[in-house]
Amino acid sequence: MATTLTIRFKGVMAGLRQSRKVYKASGHLREHIARFNKSSPDMVKIDPKLNEFVMSRVVKSGGRVKVEISKTGDVINAKLAPGQVPVSPTQESAKTPAQAKHPQASTPTPKEQQKQDASKRPKAEKTQNQVKAESKADKKSNKEPAEPAQQKK
């Protein structure tokens, strides 16, 4: 017999940095399912698709997820409910998290634009002063060394 639960993550994720949210989300999911079935969190097996869904969407937005729970012996299996749409890897890799939240953030700021333009420009040719300095250095190095001073007798 399968049971459907809706698990909210919003209160759990408040004030945590992104790396901690991932850790907390999986722990909260396990604890909530275990508490519902009156068992220990060690007995809960989370489906990889459910885990991917939680990590990709819920952790970022702090939303909720529908979970379908079935019990086989002592083990509790949790998978994504039929109403939830799993995230495909191509959709996720198409945009960075910053672009997903703020589409206009993908356009660079004027300073960033100047840096990009500067890196694309070809190297500037040497100035006249640099050329003169090099030619003087070449002339000095091209001179034959003076003959050693002859000793006086």
MIZAVEX-399535 format. One record per residue: residue in three letters; x, y, z of N, C-alpha, C in turn; residue number from 1. Coordinates in pm, whole numbers. Example, Ala and Ser with C-alpha at 12.3 -4.5 7.8 and 13.67 -1.06 7.14 Angstrom:
// MIZAVEX-399535
SITE   res       nx       ny       nz      cax      cay      caz       cx       cy       cz     n
SITE   ALA     1319     -569      780     1230     -450      780     1320     -330      780     1
SITE   SER     1285     -225      708     1367     -106      714     1290        3      787     2
***
This chain:
// MIZAVEX-399535
SITE   res       nx       ny       nz      cax      cay      caz       cx       cy       cz     n
SITE   MET       84     -118        0        0        0        0       89      125        0     1
SITE   ALA       65      214      -94      145      336     -106       69      455      -48     2
SITE   THR      141      539       20       86      660       80      159      780       22     3
SITE   THR       84      888       -1      146     1010      -54      155     1115       56     4
SITE   LEU      274     1174       69      299     1280      167      347     1405       95     5
SITE   THR      315     1520      150      374     1645      102      464     1696      213     6
SITE   ILE      592     1713      178      691     1755      277      736     1896      244     7
SITE   ARG      725     1985      345      770     2125      328      911     2140      380     8
SITE   PHE      991     2221      309     1129     2244      348     1156     2388      390     9
SITE   LYS     1059     2474      376     1083     2617      392     1138     2653      530    10
SITE   GLY     1078     2610      637     1124     2645      771     1258     2584      806    11
SITE   VAL     1288     2470      750     1413     2401      779     1531     2472      714    12
SITE   MET     1509     2529      595     1617     2589      516     1647     2735      552    13
SITE   ALA     1568     2796      635     1583     2938      663     1718     2968      726    14
SITE   GLY     1789     3064      667     1914     3113      721     2035     3024      701    15
SITE   LEU     2023     2921      619     2137     2833      595     2203     2865      462    16
SITE   ARG     2335     2844      454     2403     2862      326     2375     2741      238    17
SITE   GLN     2404     2753      109     2366     2651       10     2420     2512       44    18
SITE   SER     2546     2504       85     2605     2373      113     2537     2304      232    19
SITE   ARG     2495     2380      329     2426     2322      443     2283     2282      407    20
SITE   LYS     2221     2354      315     2084     2322      275     2074     2183      215    21
SITE   VAL     2174     2144      137     2174     2012       74     2176     1905      182    22
SITE   TYR     2263     1921      280     2274     1824      389     2145     1819      470    23
SITE   LYS     2091     1935      504     1970     1942      585     1849     1885      513    24
SITE   ALA     1840     1908      381     1723     1864      305     1710     1713      308    25
SITE   SER     1819     1641      283     1810     1495      282     1780     1442      422    26
SITE   GLY     1840     1503      524     1813     1460      662     1669     1485      702    27
SITE   HIS     1617     1603      665     1478     1637      698     1381     1542      628    28
SITE   LEU     1411     1509      503     1326     1417      426     1320     1281      495    29
SITE   ARG     1436     1228      531     1441     1098      599     1367     1101      733    30
SITE   GLU     1394     1203      813     1332     1212      946     1181     1224      936    31
SITE   HIS     1133     1304      842      989     1324      828      919     1194      789    32
SITE   ILE      977     1122      693      918      995      649      923      892      762    33
SITE   ALA     1034      886      835     1048      791      946      948      822     1057    34
SITE   ARG      932      950     1088      837      990     1193      695      953     1153    35
SITE   PHE      663      970     1024      529      936      976      500      787      991    36
SITE   ASN      603      704      965      586      558      973      628      498     1107    37
SITE   LYS      663      583     1202      702      539     1337      817      437     1332    38
SITE   SER      925      478     1262     1044      394     1255     1167      483     1261    39
SITE   SER     1284      423     1244     1407      503     1250     1445      555     1111    40
SITE   PRO     1516      668     1104     1557      724      975     1651      632      896    41
SITE   ASP     1717      538      965     1807      445      896     1733      349      804    42
SITE   MET     1605      328      832     1526      233      753     1466      295      626    43
SITE   VAL     1485      423      604     1426      491      489     1521      486      370    44
SITE   LYS     1473      436      256     1550      433      131     1489      537       37    45
SITE   ILE     1573      634       -4     1527      741      -92     1565      709     -236    46
SITE   ASP     1468      717     -326     1491      692     -468     1584      799     -526    47
SITE   PRO     1676      764     -616     1768      863     -674     1697      978     -746    48
SITE   LYS     1584      949     -811     1510     1056     -880     1452     1156     -780    49
SITE   LEU     1404     1105     -667     1353     1193     -562     1466     1279     -505    50
SITE   ASN     1580     1218     -481     1695     1289     -428     1739     1399     -525    51
SITE   GLU     1745     1368     -654     1785     1467     -755     1685     1582     -760    52
SITE   PHE     1557     1550     -750     1454     1653     -752     1469     1746     -632    53
SITE   VAL     1490     1688     -515     1505     1769     -393     1628     1858     -404    54
SITE   MET     1739     1804     -450     1863     1882     -457     1856     1992     -563    55
SITE   SER     1786     1968     -673     1783     2066     -780     1683     2178     -758    56
SITE   ARG     1567     2147     -705     1463     2248     -694     1435     2294     -553    57
SITE   VAL     1410     2201     -466     1362     2233     -333     1469     2305     -252    58
SITE   VAL     1594     2264     -264     1701     2326     -187     1716     2473     -227    59
SITE   LYS     1703     2503     -355     1719     2640     -401     1602     2728     -361    60
SITE   SER     1481     2675     -373     1364     2758     -349     1304     2741     -209    61
SITE   GLY     1338     2631     -140     1281     2609       -8     1135     2572      -15    62
SITE   GLY     1094     2501     -119      954     2468     -141      911     2338      -77    63
SITE   ARG      831     2263     -149      780     2136      -97      784     2030     -207    64
SITE   VAL      772     1906     -166      778     1795     -260      676     1689     -217    65
SITE   LYS      613     1627     -317      519     1518     -289      595     1387     -302    66
SITE   VAL      581     1304     -200      655     1179     -192      557     1063     -179    67
SITE   GLU      585      955     -251      504      834     -241      582      734     -157    68
SITE   ILE      519      684      -51      587      596       43      524      457       38    69
SITE   SER      612      357       32      565      218       40      656      144      138    70
SITE   LYS      598       51      212      674      -22      313      686     -167      274    71
SITE   THR      811     -215      272      838     -355      240      915     -414      357    72
SITE   GLY      848     -492      439      912     -545      560      946     -431      654    73
SITE   ASP     1073     -419      690     1117     -309      777     1161     -187      698    74
SITE   VAL     1186     -203      568     1239      -94      485     1126       -8      431    75
SITE   ILE     1145      123      436     1048      219      383     1108      278      255    76
SITE   ASN     1041      260      143     1086      313       15     1014      443      -16    77
SITE   ALA     1091      546      -47     1032      677      -80     1070      711     -223    78
SITE   LYS      969      745     -303      997      787     -441      913      909     -474    79
SITE   LEU      946      972     -586      876     1092     -629      732     1058     -666    80
SITE   ALA      636     1135     -616      495     1111     -646      469     1134     -795    81
SITE   PRO      367     1069     -851      339     1082     -994      310     1225    -1039    82
SITE   GLY      260     1311     -953      229     1448     -992      352     1536    -1013    83
SITE   GLN      465     1500     -954      587     1579     -963      663     1543    -1091    84
SITE   VAL      720     1644    -1155      795     1622    -1279      944     1622    -1244    85
SITE   PRO     1014     1511    -1274     1157     1509    -1244     1236     1603    -1335    86
SITE   VAL     1350     1648    -1287     1433     1743    -1362     1526     1664    -1453    87
SITE   SER     1528     1704    -1581     1622     1639    -1672     1756     1710    -1663    88
SITE   PRO     1867     1638    -1681     1999     1700    -1669     2021     1813    -1771    89
SITE   THR     1960     1805    -1889     1981     1909    -1990     1917     2040    -1947    90
SITE   GLN     1801     2033    -1881     1735     2155    -1833     1819     2221    -1725    91
SITE   GLU     1877     2141    -1637     1951     2194    -1525     2083     2256    -1568    92
SITE   SER     2151     2193    -1664     2282     2244    -1706     2270     2363    -1801    93
SITE   ALA     2151     2387    -1853     2133     2498    -1948     2154     2633    -1882    94
SITE   LYS     2117     2645    -1756     2129     2773    -1687     2204     2755    -1556    95
SITE   THR     2282     2852    -1523     2347     2852    -1393     2246     2899    -1288    96
SITE   PRO     2269     2874    -1160     2173     2920    -1059     2149     3070    -1063    97
SITE   ALA     2252     3147    -1090     2235     3293    -1096     2145     3333    -1213    98
SITE   GLN     2161     3265    -1326     2079     3295    -1443     1935     3250    -1421    99
SITE   ALA     1917     3141    -1346     1782     3093    -1321     1704     3192    -1234   100
SITE   LYS     1772     3250    -1133     1705     3344    -1044     1689     3481    -1109   101
SITE   HIS     1795     3527    -1174     1796     3661    -1232     1839     3654    -1378   102
SITE   PRO     1746     3646    -1472     1783     3634    -1612     1868     3750    -1662   103
SITE   GLN     1847     3871    -1612     1925     3985    -1657     2067     3980    -1601   104
SITE   ALA     2094     3895    -1503     2228     3886    -1445     2326     3823    -1543   105
SITE   SER     2275     3759    -1648     2365     3696    -1744     2435     3800    -1831   106
SITE   THR     2379     3922    -1840     2447     4026    -1915     2551     4091    -1825   107
SITE   PRO     2675     4108    -1875     2780     4161    -1789     2762     4309    -1758   108
SITE   THR     2816     4350    -1646     2814     4491    -1608     2912     4567    -1697   109
SITE   PRO     2904     4701    -1701     2996     4777    -1787     3144     4749    -1757   110
SITE   LYS     3180     4734    -1629     3319     4704    -1595     3360     4567    -1647   111
SITE   GLU     3272     4468    -1630     3301     4334    -1681     3313     4336    -1833   112
SITE   GLN     3228     4416    -1897     3232     4427    -2043     3366     4485    -2089   113
SITE   GLN     3417     4586    -2017     3546     4647    -2052     3659     4545    -2036   114
SITE   LYS     3654     4465    -1931     3757     4363    -1911     3754     4261    -2024   115
SITE   GLN     3633     4219    -2065     3622     4123    -2174     3674     4182    -2304   116
SITE   ASP     3639     4308    -2330     3686     4374    -2452     3838     4388    -2452   117
SITE   ALA     3893     4420    -2337     4039     4437    -2327     4111     4306    -2353   118
SITE   SER     4055     4197    -2306     4120     4068    -2328     4109     4024    -2474   119
SITE   LYS     4010     4070    -2546     3993     4033    -2687     4079     4116    -2780   120
SITE   ARG     4116     4238    -2737     4195     4328    -2822     4334     4272    -2846   121
SITE   PRO     4389     4295    -2966     4526     4250    -2990     4623     4336    -2909   122
SITE   LYS     4739     4280    -2885     4840     4353    -2809     4880     4480    -2883   123
SITE   ALA     4901     4587    -2811     4937     4715    -2872     5082     4708    -2920   124
SITE   GLU     5109     4779    -3028     5245     4783    -3079     5329     4870    -2987   125
SITE   LYS     5459     4856    -2999     5549     4929    -2912     5545     5077    -2946   126
SITE   THR     5559     5158    -2842     5562     5303    -2864     5699     5343    -2917   127
SITE   GLN     5709     5464    -2965     5835     5513    -3020     5944     5515    -2914   128
SITE   ASN     5911     5553    -2794     6008     5556    -2686     6064     5416    -2657   129
SITE   GLN     5974     5314    -2659     6019     5178    -2635     6113     5132    -2746   130
SITE   VAL     6081     5169    -2872     6164     5131    -2985     6302     5196    -2973   131
SITE   LYS     6307     5325    -2939     6434     5396    -2923     6518     5333    -2813   132
SITE   ALA     6456     5302    -2701     6529     5242    -2588     6588     5108    -2629   133
SITE   GLU     6511     5028    -2702     6561     4898    -2747     6677     4914    -2844   134
SITE   SER     6664     5010    -2937     6771     5028    -3035     6900     5074    -2966   135
SITE   LYS     6889     5161    -2865     7007     5203    -2791     7071     5084    -2720   136
SITE   ALA     6989     5000    -2660     7039     4882    -2590     7108     4789    -2689   137
SITE   ASP     7051     4774    -2810     7112     4689    -2912     7246     4744    -2956   138
SITE   LYS     7255     4876    -2975     7380     4939    -3018     7489     4916    -2913   139
SITE   LYS     7454     4930    -2787     7553     4910    -2682     7601     4766    -2678   140
SITE   SER     7509     4674    -2696     7548     4534    -2690     7621     4490    -2816   141
SITE   ASN     7598     4557    -2930     7663     4520    -3056     7805     4575    -3066   142
SITE   LYS     7841     4674    -2989     7976     4729    -2993     8075     4620    -2954   143
SITE   GLU     8184     4621    -3025     8287     4523    -2992     8353     4567    -2862   144
SITE   PRO     8387     4474    -2783     8450     4511    -2657     8586     4577    -2684   145
SITE   ALA     8613     4674    -2606     8739     4747    -2623     8855     4654    -2593   146
SITE   GLU     8965     4676    -2666     9081     4592    -2643     9136     4623    -2505   147
SITE   PRO     9187     4524    -2440     9240     4548    -2307     9356     4648    -2316   148
SITE   ALA     9365     4731    -2217     9470     4832    -2215     9606     4764    -2210   149
SITE   GLN     9693     4812    -2295     9826     4753    -2300     9905     4800    -2177   150
SITE   GLN     9980     4711    -2128    10060     4746    -2010    10178     4832    -2054   151
SITE   LYS    10208     4931    -1977    10320     5018    -2005    10449     4952    -1963   152
SITE   LYS    10544     4971    -2045    10674     4912    -2013    10765     5007    -1946   153
***
